[in-house]
Each structure stands twice: as C-alpha cells, then as structure tokens.
Amino acid sequence: MINSYQSKLSHPGLWGHEIKSQQIQPVQLTIANAKEYQQVLPEALAKLSQLSQLGQWIMLVGNATAQFKRQLATAGVNLNRVLMVHPKDQFDAIFATEQAMVSKNCSAVIAFTETLNQIDVKRMQRLNKSARCATFVFQGVSACSLLASNSTQMAVYSTAELH
C-alpha cells in the first residue's frame, strides 16, 4: 500500500516533479572592475565562443568598439549571433542586462556599465539564482577605454574592416 502511494507521488504529472527531476545548473555571474578586466576577459571570451558556436544568442550591452568586436571574432565568437544593445544611460544598461539574465533568448550577456552600487550588485546576485545565461559585467569603464589602455596587445582596426 505504501509503495503504490509513493509511486503516485512521483507521477510525472504532479506539480513539482519537473524541478526534482531536472538538474538546474547554476550559471555564472562575474562582476569585474577595470583592474580585473584582463584576468576575466579570456574566460569570458572562451565561454562566449563556446555558446556562439552552439548557435546561441549573446547580448552585448554598452559601447563596443571595433577592436572589441575584432577580439570577439578572433576568439571564435560568431558575430552573427551577437545582439548589440546601446543604452542611453546607466539605468537602461542595468535594466537591459537584468532582462537578458532572466530571458530565455540569450545564453550569455556581456555588459559594460558605470560603477555599480551595492543595490545593483545585490539585485544581479538575486537575479542570478533564476538566471538563464552566463553574465559578465565590466563596471567602471567603457569598452573603449579598456581597449585603448591595452593597445600594445591589440592591433587597431578601422570600422570598415569589420563590415
């Protein structure tokens, strides 16, 4: 009698069965400042390359220079699978990043924002619990200034070469 009761509780049609049977994989949330950028970037590029080769969408929030796009392409990221968001201000950049984190459309988001306050960081950490994509947030500087400071390691390309 107990065995039949237990088998009824584990029936796939019951509420909550799917959550127990599926192994929910935690996703990555990386928030880095300008000093940490060079340490985090190779890992981010490798992850982005892997996801884009699987045909999944990647969202890039913020100002991306031609050099940064070239760096993505060099890492093997399919630029046809990159969605570009150009926010008008910090609020829109954070909002777009948070929406991408919980949407089912993107497998990864890389964002360049101004310095995040503690409330923004905590909110992103909470959202990460239900996130569906790997997230890399580079705060405090734009993609333009990060790449300019690293010009000795990268060649300078004109925007015409990327089109």
VOPA-891739 format. One record per residue (C-alpha): residue number from 1; z negated, x negated, y. Coordinates in Angstrom, 2 decimals. Example, Ala and Ser with C-alpha at 12.3 -4.5 7.8 and 13.67 -1.06 7.14 Angstrom:
2
ATOM   num        pz        px        py
ATOM     1     -7.80    -12.30     -4.50
ATOM     2     -7.14    -13.67     -1.06
***
This chain:
163
ATOM   num        pz        px        py
ATOM     1      0.00      0.00      0.00
ATOM     2     -0.85     -2.80      2.43
ATOM     3      2.38     -4.65      1.64
ATOM     4      4.50     -1.60      2.49
ATOM     5      2.56     -1.16      5.74
ATOM     6      3.15     -4.81      6.68
ATOM     7      6.84     -4.55      5.83
ATOM     8      7.14     -1.54      8.14
ATOM     9      5.53     -3.53     10.95
ATOM    10      8.04     -6.32     10.55
ATOM    11     11.04     -4.00     10.57
ATOM    12     13.71     -5.36     12.99
ATOM    13     13.93     -2.03     14.82
ATOM    14     10.35     -2.19     16.06
ATOM    15      9.61     -3.26     19.60
ATOM    16      8.67     -6.92     19.96
ATOM    17     10.26     -8.10     16.73
ATOM    18     13.04     -9.93     18.53
ATOM    19     10.62    -12.01     20.59
ATOM    20      8.80    -13.20     17.47
ATOM    21     11.95    -14.00     15.53
ATOM    22     13.76    -15.87     18.30
ATOM    23     12.54    -19.29     19.22
ATOM    24     12.54    -19.29     23.01
ATOM    25     13.43    -22.78     24.14
ATOM    26     11.76    -23.97     27.32
ATOM    27     14.22    -25.01     29.97
ATOM    28     13.95    -27.96     32.25
ATOM    29     12.78    -27.76     35.86
ATOM    30     12.97    -31.03     37.78
ATOM    31     11.96    -31.20     41.43
ATOM    32     12.56    -34.66     42.86
ATOM    33     12.42    -36.23     46.30
ATOM    34     14.76    -38.86     47.72
ATOM    35     12.84    -41.75     46.16
ATOM    36     13.04    -40.18     42.69
ATOM    37     16.70    -39.19     43.03
ATOM    38     18.19    -42.33     41.46
ATOM    39     15.82    -42.09     38.48
ATOM    40     16.53    -38.40     37.80
ATOM    41     20.27    -38.36     38.52
ATOM    42     21.52    -39.97     35.26
ATOM    43     19.57    -37.45     33.19
ATOM    44     20.86    -34.59     35.35
ATOM    45     24.47    -35.77     35.09
ATOM    46     24.23    -36.13     31.31
ATOM    47     22.82    -32.60     30.97
ATOM    48     25.43    -31.15     33.33
ATOM    49     28.23    -32.89     31.45
ATOM    50     27.00    -31.57     28.12
ATOM    51     26.75    -27.99     29.42
ATOM    52     30.12    -28.02     31.18
ATOM    53     31.87    -29.33     28.07
ATOM    54     30.48    -26.30     26.22
ATOM    55     32.31    -24.14     28.76
ATOM    56     29.17    -23.01     30.56
ATOM    57     28.85    -22.50     34.30
ATOM    58     26.93    -24.85     36.56
ATOM    59     25.83    -23.86     40.05
ATOM    60     25.68    -26.44     42.82
ATOM    61     23.63    -25.27     45.80
ATOM    62     23.90    -27.20     49.06
ATOM    63     26.18    -29.68     50.71
ATOM    64     28.18    -31.58     48.12
ATOM    65     30.25    -34.46     49.39
ATOM    66     33.50    -35.69     47.90
ATOM    67     31.57    -38.64     46.48
ATOM    68     29.11    -36.38     44.71
ATOM    69     31.95    -34.33     43.23
ATOM    70     33.59    -37.55     42.09
ATOM    71     30.32    -38.63     40.50
ATOM    72     30.15    -35.32     38.61
ATOM    73     33.73    -35.78     37.39
ATOM    74     33.06    -39.38     36.36
ATOM    75     30.06    -38.19     34.33
ATOM    76     32.36    -35.84     32.44
ATOM    77     31.45    -32.61     34.20
ATOM    78     34.32    -30.12     34.17
ATOM    79     34.65    -29.29     37.88
ATOM    80     36.43    -26.05     36.97
ATOM    81     33.09    -24.83     35.60
ATOM    82     31.10    -25.61     38.78
ATOM    83     30.20    -22.82     41.19
ATOM    84     29.61    -24.00     44.74
ATOM    85     27.14    -22.20     46.99
ATOM    86     26.99    -23.18     50.65
ATOM    87     23.76    -21.65     52.01
ATOM    88     23.39    -21.21     55.74
ATOM    89     19.72    -22.20     55.75
ATOM    90     16.74    -23.29     53.62
ATOM    91     15.76    -19.71     52.76
ATOM    92     19.22    -18.98     51.35
ATOM    93     19.27    -22.25     49.42
ATOM    94     15.96    -21.48     47.72
ATOM    95     16.98    -17.87     47.09
ATOM    96     20.30    -18.90     45.51
ATOM    97     18.53    -21.47     43.34
ATOM    98     15.94    -18.95     42.15
ATOM    99     18.60    -16.34     41.38
ATOM   100     20.62    -18.85     39.37
ATOM   101     17.50    -19.82     37.42
ATOM   102     16.95    -16.31     36.08
ATOM   103     20.54    -15.09     35.85
ATOM   104     22.47    -15.13     32.64
ATOM   105     25.54    -16.61     34.35
ATOM   106     24.61    -20.26     34.78
ATOM   107     23.41    -22.79     32.25
ATOM   108     22.32    -25.25     34.94
ATOM   109     21.71    -25.39     38.67
ATOM   110     21.53    -28.46     40.87
ATOM   111     20.23    -27.85     44.38
ATOM   112     19.89    -29.95     47.49
ATOM   113     17.22    -28.48     49.77
ATOM   114     14.96    -29.46     52.60
ATOM   115     11.41    -30.35     51.65
ATOM   116      9.88    -27.52     49.62
ATOM   117      6.44    -26.22     50.48
ATOM   118      3.81    -25.60     47.80
ATOM   119      4.58    -21.87     47.67
ATOM   120      8.26    -22.54     46.90
ATOM   121      7.35    -25.09     44.21
ATOM   122      4.84    -22.72     42.57
ATOM   123      7.35    -19.86     42.65
ATOM   124     10.00    -22.02     40.98
ATOM   125      7.50    -23.12     38.35
ATOM   126      6.65    -19.47     37.62
ATOM   127     10.32    -18.52     37.52
ATOM   128     10.96    -21.38     35.12
ATOM   129      8.92    -19.52     32.50
ATOM   130     11.65    -16.88     32.33
ATOM   131     14.48    -19.19     33.40
ATOM   132     17.73    -19.34     31.51
ATOM   133     19.08    -22.62     32.85
ATOM   134     18.13    -26.22     33.46
ATOM   135     17.29    -26.74     37.12
ATOM   136     17.41    -29.92     39.19
ATOM   137     16.14    -29.61     42.77
ATOM   138     16.55    -32.61     45.05
ATOM   139     14.41    -31.98     48.10
ATOM   140     14.08    -33.59     51.46
ATOM   141     17.59    -34.94     51.89
ATOM   142     21.12    -33.69     51.58
ATOM   143     23.70    -34.86     49.08
ATOM   144     25.49    -36.52     51.98
ATOM   145     22.64    -38.84     52.97
ATOM   146     21.72    -39.65     49.37
ATOM   147     25.21    -40.79     48.61
ATOM   148     25.57    -42.67     51.87
ATOM   149     22.44    -44.68     51.10
ATOM   150     23.96    -45.60     47.74
ATOM   151     27.38    -46.62     48.99
ATOM   152     27.15    -50.06     47.41
ATOM   153     27.17    -48.48     43.95
ATOM   154     29.91    -45.93     44.60
ATOM   155     33.41    -46.14     45.92
ATOM   156     34.28    -43.95     48.88
ATOM   157     36.91    -41.30     48.15
ATOM   158     38.68    -39.05     50.58
ATOM   159     38.52    -35.29     50.03
ATOM   160     42.29    -35.26     49.43
ATOM   161     41.82    -37.32     46.26
ATOM   162     39.66    -34.58     44.73
ATOM   163     42.09    -31.71     45.20
***
